[in-house]
Amino acid sequence: MRPGIALIGRLACMLAGIWLACSALSAQAATTERIVVNRFSGVAIEGFDPVAYFVDGGPEQGTADFEANLWGAVWRFRNDGNRAEFLAHPEIYGPQFGGYDPADIARGVITAGNPRFFVISAQRLYLFNREDNRDAFAANPGRFLYEVGKRWPALQDKLSQ
């Protein structure tokens, strides 16, 4: 094989690898917004119905048939009743701290929560980036919320309006 062709092949493979890596990163949630959203669709919490956590006891996928726009995000619901309940009481059903992980916020870091790792505490929904963060928070929510209260205002100022 000629050296020029081998070099072109290596460059093509390297560029393909870079493209794949960038594609994977772009599918992640935006961590520069006040609410964690998909950076392409604007859909919050990966399209899960925030009311379902309370009504059904866990994450349930919403549909494009039942959407609402609030706080610069698109929220999806399983049915019209859940959408109406959310719009009547978004402070209750919306994830606290915009869907960012409160365990990480307590450490001074902004990390998007994963809608599959959640805790409902004191009638509020919290999303976590990792299972161990969820488990630590669930064991002592007050300790984390105390630290979050000190750090969240400054961290929130770094996020877009």
Backbone as CSV, one residue per row, in Angstrom:
resi,resn,N_x,N_y,N_z,CA_x,CA_y,CA_z,C_x,C_y,C_z
1,MET,0.841,-1.170,0.000,0.000,0.000,0.000,0.886,1.232,0.000
2,ARG,0.464,2.219,-0.718,1.232,3.462,-0.787,1.065,4.261,0.487
3,PRO,2.140,4.941,0.947,2.083,5.695,2.203,1.005,6.780,2.194
4,GLY,0.763,7.420,1.064,-0.233,8.491,0.988,-1.639,7.972,1.234
5,ILE,-1.959,6.795,0.712,-3.293,6.212,0.891,-3.487,5.794,2.351
6,ALA,-2.457,5.238,2.970,-2.556,4.839,4.373,-2.801,6.058,5.258
7,LEU,-2.130,7.155,4.971,-2.311,8.380,5.749,-3.731,8.915,5.594
8,ILE,-4.242,8.905,4.385,-5.607,9.371,4.143,-6.597,8.493,4.895
9,GLY,-6.369,7.193,4.910,-7.242,6.276,5.641,-7.244,6.560,7.134
10,ARG,-6.047,6.789,7.686,-5.948,7.108,9.111,-6.645,8.422,9.443
11,LEU,-6.453,9.423,8.589,-7.112,10.710,8.815,-8.632,10.569,8.752
12,ALA,-9.118,9.789,7.814,-10.562,9.574,7.693,-11.107,8.894,8.941
13,CYS,-10.406,7.905,9.455,-10.830,7.219,10.678,-10.824,8.169,11.867
14,MET,-9.778,9.003,11.944,-9.684,9.939,13.045,-10.824,10.963,12.988
15,LEU,-11.111,11.488,11.813,-12.207,12.442,11.666,-13.551,11.805,11.988
16,ALA,-13.741,10.556,11.582,-14.984,9.846,11.902,-15.122,9.682,13.416
17,GLY,-14.024,9.382,14.098,-14.057,9.251,15.550,-14.394,10.558,16.230
18,ILE,-13.826,11.647,15.762,-14.127,12.966,16.322,-15.592,13.305,16.096
19,TRP,-16.094,13.032,14.900,-17.500,13.296,14.594,-18.413,12.506,15.519
20,LEU,-18.114,11.229,15.755,-18.942,10.408,16.641,-18.906,10.936,18.066
21,ALA,-17.752,11.339,18.529,-17.632,11.873,19.883,-18.442,13.158,20.033
22,CYS,-18.361,14.029,19.048,-19.131,15.277,19.095,-20.623,15.008,19.017
23,SER,-21.037,14.029,18.240,-22.453,13.685,18.142,-22.978,13.200,19.473
24,ALA,-22.204,12.405,20.169,-22.631,11.885,21.467,-22.769,13.023,22.478
25,LEU,-21.859,13.964,22.463,-21.931,15.081,23.390,-23.113,15.982,23.097
26,SER,-23.439,16.198,21.834,-24.518,17.112,21.501,-25.876,16.569,21.868
27,ALA,-25.999,15.262,22.085,-27.286,14.684,22.457,-27.560,14.844,23.948
28,GLN,-26.578,15.275,24.708,-26.752,15.441,26.143,-27.592,16.678,26.434
29,ALA,-28.086,16.740,27.651,-28.876,17.882,28.070,-27.999,19.119,28.188
30,ALA,-28.600,20.246,27.910,-27.893,21.508,28.045,-27.750,21.851,29.519
31,THR,-26.552,22.213,29.940,-26.337,22.596,31.328,-25.997,24.079,31.431
32,THR,-26.529,24.859,30.531,-26.334,26.299,30.593,-27.676,27.008,30.729
33,GLU,-28.746,26.270,30.820,-30.089,26.831,30.908,-30.620,26.712,32.325
34,ARG,-31.615,27.506,32.658,-32.227,27.452,33.983,-32.971,26.131,34.205
35,ILE,-33.480,25.540,33.129,-34.159,24.243,33.171,-33.357,23.291,32.283
36,VAL,-33.126,22.082,32.747,-32.405,21.098,31.940,-33.299,20.703,30.768
37,VAL,-32.815,20.961,29.559,-33.561,20.640,28.342,-32.642,19.971,27.322
38,ASN,-33.258,19.266,26.391,-32.518,18.757,25.251,-32.126,19.958,24.402
39,ARG,-30.866,20.088,24.082,-30.390,21.289,23.391,-30.933,21.438,21.980
40,PHE,-31.479,20.384,21.395,-32.032,20.478,20.039,-33.540,20.677,20.039
41,SER,-34.248,19.964,20.903,-35.712,20.013,20.881,-36.299,20.958,21.919
42,GLY,-35.539,21.303,22.953,-36.061,22.129,24.029,-36.946,21.373,25.000
43,VAL,-37.009,20.045,24.850,-37.847,19.223,25.713,-37.162,19.026,27.067
44,ALA,-37.929,19.269,28.134,-37.412,19.119,29.494,-37.473,17.663,29.928
45,ILE,-36.607,17.322,30.829,-36.471,16.020,31.493,-36.719,14.835,30.552
46,GLU,-36.099,14.921,29.383,-36.105,13.847,28.382,-37.506,13.416,27.976
47,GLY,-38.467,14.326,28.110,-39.830,14.026,27.686,-40.643,13.241,28.692
48,PHE,-40.097,13.021,29.888,-40.867,12.329,30.917,-41.916,13.277,31.494
49,ASP,-43.042,12.734,31.871,-44.159,13.479,32.445,-43.840,13.775,33.911
50,PRO,-43.657,15.050,34.285,-43.295,15.350,35.672,-44.403,15.013,36.680
51,VAL,-45.646,15.040,36.262,-46.754,14.719,37.163,-46.796,13.216,37.434
52,ALA,-46.365,12.417,36.487,-46.397,10.959,36.638,-45.555,10.482,37.828
53,TYR,-44.508,11.201,38.162,-43.700,10.810,39.321,-44.568,10.755,40.585
54,PHE,-45.510,11.669,40.675,-46.386,11.751,41.836,-47.592,10.821,41.697
55,VAL,-48.177,10.781,40.526,-49.404,10.010,40.292,-49.117,8.526,40.102
56,ASP,-48.096,8.207,39.318,-47.781,6.822,38.972,-46.610,6.259,39.773
57,GLY,-45.965,7.090,40.569,-44.873,6.613,41.412,-43.533,6.494,40.723
58,GLY,-43.399,7.028,39.530,-42.123,6.956,38.840,-42.184,7.606,37.473
59,PRO,-41.074,7.568,36.754,-41.017,8.221,35.450,-41.843,7.481,34.400
60,GLU,-42.653,8.233,33.697,-43.439,7.718,32.576,-43.261,8.693,31.428
61,GLN,-43.034,8.176,30.254,-42.801,9.011,29.077,-44.065,9.770,28.692
62,GLY,-43.927,11.066,28.446,-45.021,11.870,27.925,-45.032,11.778,26.409
63,THR,-45.993,12.431,25.775,-46.088,12.400,24.313,-46.187,13.820,23.763
64,ALA,-45.895,13.952,22.499,-45.999,15.248,21.827,-47.453,15.697,21.719
65,ASP,-48.401,14.785,21.901,-49.827,15.140,21.857,-50.234,15.992,23.048
66,PHE,-49.503,15.872,24.148,-49.816,16.613,25.370,-48.574,17.359,25.818
67,GLU,-48.403,18.562,25.274,-47.237,19.381,25.595,-47.682,20.708,26.196
68,ALA,-46.767,21.318,26.912,-46.961,22.672,27.426,-45.602,23.372,27.399
69,ASN,-45.628,24.665,27.181,-44.413,25.475,27.210,-44.423,26.312,28.477
70,LEU,-43.377,26.144,29.267,-43.272,26.898,30.505,-41.805,27.024,30.867
71,TRP,-41.412,28.195,31.352,-40.044,28.467,31.790,-39.032,28.238,30.661
72,GLY,-39.428,28.489,29.422,-38.524,28.329,28.295,-38.260,26.888,27.913
73,ALA,-39.109,25.967,28.379,-38.931,24.546,28.090,-40.245,23.951,27.593
74,VAL,-40.115,22.872,26.848,-41.274,22.098,26.401,-41.413,20.916,27.360
75,TRP,-42.581,20.792,27.954,-42.873,19.718,28.897,-43.860,18.769,28.242
76,ARG,-43.646,17.483,28.399,-44.536,16.479,27.820,-45.248,15.705,28.920
77,PHE,-46.483,15.303,28.606,-47.336,14.638,29.577,-48.003,13.428,28.945
78,ARG,-48.480,12.544,29.793,-49.167,11.328,29.335,-50.606,11.601,28.941
79,ASN,-51.193,12.637,29.539,-52.600,12.929,29.252,-52.890,14.392,29.565
80,ASP,-54.082,14.820,29.203,-54.467,16.219,29.384,-54.605,16.576,30.869
81,GLY,-55.051,15.627,31.682,-55.191,15.877,33.113,-53.856,16.187,33.769
82,ASN,-52.816,15.430,33.411,-51.486,15.694,33.969,-50.963,17.049,33.517
83,ARG,-51.211,17.383,32.248,-50.774,18.690,31.750,-51.466,19.817,32.526
84,ALA,-52.773,19.694,32.710,-53.529,20.726,33.434,-53.044,20.857,34.878
85,GLU,-52.783,19.740,35.528,-52.305,19.761,36.916,-50.931,20.429,37.005
86,PHE,-50.051,20.132,36.063,-48.724,20.755,36.033,-48.842,22.262,35.858
87,LEU,-49.659,22.692,34.900,-49.789,24.124,34.643,-50.433,24.860,35.820
88,ALA,-51.271,24.171,36.587,-51.885,24.787,37.766,-50.895,24.890,38.931
89,HIS,-49.943,23.952,39.000,-49.001,23.908,40.131,-47.588,23.526,39.681
90,PRO,-46.986,24.314,38.815,-45.654,23.935,38.317,-44.585,23.929,39.397
91,GLU,-44.755,24.731,40.441,-43.762,24.768,41.519,-43.722,23.453,42.285
92,ILE,-44.814,22.706,42.259,-44.862,21.408,42.925,-44.332,20.311,42.007
93,TYR,-44.829,20.278,40.773,-44.529,19.158,39.879,-43.233,19.306,39.089
94,GLY,-42.786,20.530,38.864,-41.530,20.712,38.144,-40.364,20.261,39.001
95,PRO,-39.333,19.688,38.402,-38.189,19.251,39.197,-37.505,20.450,39.855
96,GLN,-37.123,20.263,41.093,-36.455,21.326,41.833,-35.088,21.623,41.214
97,PHE,-34.683,22.853,41.342,-33.397,23.328,40.811,-33.302,23.111,39.303
98,GLY,-34.450,23.199,38.629,-34.477,23.099,37.172,-34.101,21.733,36.632
99,GLY,-34.065,20.722,37.479,-33.680,19.384,37.037,-32.197,19.096,37.217
100,TYR,-31.480,20.022,37.846,-30.066,19.784,38.136,-29.946,18.959,39.414
101,ASP,-28.889,18.206,39.513,-28.654,17.284,40.615,-28.331,18.058,41.897
102,PRO,-29.211,17.975,42.926,-28.940,18.724,44.160,-27.717,18.228,44.927
103,ALA,-27.364,16.968,44.790,-26.160,16.476,45.458,-24.915,17.131,44.867
104,ASP,-24.896,17.306,43.560,-23.771,17.996,42.932,-23.803,19.494,43.225
105,ILE,-24.998,20.092,43.223,-25.111,21.513,43.561,-24.542,21.757,44.957
106,ALA,-24.819,20.847,45.887,-24.303,20.978,47.255,-22.778,21.002,47.275
107,ARG,-22.156,20.392,46.258,-20.690,20.398,46.141,-20.190,21.572,45.289
108,GLY,-21.134,22.391,44.792,-20.747,23.550,43.998,-20.612,23.271,42.522
109,VAL,-21.233,22.183,42.031,-21.130,21.782,40.631,-22.522,21.713,40.018
110,ILE,-22.653,22.166,38.776,-23.939,22.083,38.075,-23.899,20.885,37.132
111,THR,-24.732,19.889,37.416,-24.809,18.683,36.597,-26.277,18.369,36.329
112,ALA,-26.596,18.102,35.083,-27.974,17.760,34.727,-28.381,16.456,35.400
113,GLY,-29.580,16.453,35.960,-30.115,15.242,36.554,-30.629,14.292,35.477
114,ASN,-30.675,13.042,35.814,-31.217,12.001,34.943,-32.622,11.704,35.447
115,PRO,-33.647,11.831,34.602,-35.015,11.617,35.068,-35.294,10.212,35.606
116,ARG,-34.397,9.280,35.356,-34.582,7.916,35.866,-34.106,7.758,37.312
117,PHE,-33.298,8.711,37.795,-32.810,8.700,39.177,-33.480,9.854,39.913
118,PHE,-34.474,9.551,40.706,-35.273,10.610,41.318,-35.598,10.283,42.769
119,VAL,-35.986,11.331,43.494,-36.515,11.222,44.848,-37.634,12.248,44.953
120,ILE,-38.717,11.851,45.576,-39.741,12.815,45.972,-39.590,12.972,47.476
121,SER,-39.291,14.192,47.879,-39.093,14.497,49.295,-39.873,15.761,49.608
122,ALA,-40.661,15.725,50.685,-41.480,16.871,51.090,-42.323,17.375,49.918
123,GLN,-42.885,16.435,49.166,-43.759,16.737,48.028,-43.070,17.548,46.929
124,ARG,-41.778,17.330,46.754,-41.024,17.973,45.673,-40.196,16.912,44.962
125,LEU,-40.017,17.118,43.655,-39.296,16.181,42.800,-37.848,16.630,42.632
126,TYR,-36.923,15.709,42.874,-35.495,15.961,42.696,-34.944,14.919,41.735
127,LEU,-34.131,15.367,40.782,-33.499,14.470,39.812,-31.995,14.439,40.070
128,PHE,-31.391,13.274,39.827,-29.980,13.073,40.147,-29.211,12.550,38.947
129,ASN,-27.953,12.886,38.899,-27.079,12.458,37.817,-26.665,10.992,37.950
130,ARG,-26.548,10.541,39.204,-26.084,9.173,39.455,-26.889,8.554,40.592
131,GLU,-26.934,7.236,40.602,-27.654,6.522,41.649,-27.081,6.809,43.034
132,ASP,-25.751,6.877,43.147,-25.170,7.106,44.471,-25.521,8.499,45.000
133,ASN,-25.651,9.485,44.115,-26.107,10.808,44.552,-27.538,10.721,45.073
134,ARG,-28.390,10.002,44.334,-29.782,9.832,44.752,-29.858,9.169,46.126
135,ASP,-29.098,8.102,46.302,-29.143,7.349,47.550,-28.638,8.185,48.730
136,ALA,-27.579,8.951,48.519,-27.045,9.804,49.584,-28.057,10.893,49.948
137,PHE,-28.679,11.492,48.948,-29.686,12.520,49.201,-30.870,11.932,49.953
138,ALA,-31.357,10.781,49.518,-32.523,10.151,50.145,-32.268,9.839,51.616
139,ALA,-31.025,9.537,51.971,-30.683,9.213,53.353,-30.731,10.435,54.265
140,ASN,-30.485,11.631,53.699,-30.460,12.841,54.530,-30.727,14.081,53.674
141,PRO,-31.973,14.262,53.197,-32.261,15.406,52.322,-31.952,16.754,52.965
142,GLY,-32.209,16.879,54.239,-31.981,18.157,54.915,-30.552,18.639,54.841
143,ARG,-29.623,17.738,54.997,-28.200,18.110,54.933,-27.851,18.646,53.549
144,PHE,-28.328,17.953,52.512,-28.038,18.400,51.145,-28.732,19.724,50.848
145,LEU,-29.992,19.845,51.241,-30.736,21.064,50.934,-30.158,22.275,51.662
146,TYR,-29.578,22.066,52.829,-28.895,23.155,53.518,-27.714,23.658,52.678
147,GLU,-26.903,22.736,52.201,-25.744,23.107,51.370,-26.188,23.713,50.038
148,VAL,-27.230,23.146,49.441,-27.757,23.676,48.171,-28.220,25.119,48.366
149,GLY,-28.882,25.373,49.490,-29.368,26.727,49.770,-28.257,27.754,49.793
150,LYS,-27.081,27.357,50.227,-25.938,28.268,50.259,-25.330,28.461,48.870
151,ARG,-25.343,27.428,48.045,-24.618,27.472,46.766,-25.488,27.783,45.550
152,TRP,-26.760,27.398,45.588,-27.608,27.499,44.407,-27.742,28.920,43.862
153,PRO,-27.942,29.954,44.681,-28.091,31.302,44.100,-26.918,31.718,43.212
154,ALA,-25.703,31.468,43.655,-24.530,31.856,42.857,-24.418,30.983,41.610
155,LEU,-24.690,29.706,41.748,-24.624,28.815,40.577,-25.719,29.157,39.578
156,GLN,-26.895,29.466,40.068,-28.009,29.790,39.194,-27.725,31.064,38.386
157,ASP,-27.006,31.999,38.986,-26.639,33.228,38.261,-25.764,32.943,37.049
158,LYS,-25.065,31.820,37.056,-24.200,31.456,35.917,-24.995,30.867,34.746
159,LEU,-26.252,30.502,35.007,-27.086,29.895,33.970,-27.818,30.980,33.182
160,SER,-28.133,30.693,31.931,-28.862,31.649,31.089,-30.262,31.884,31.633
161,GLN,-30.786,33.012,31.292,-32.176,33.337,31.676,-33.160,32.614,30.792
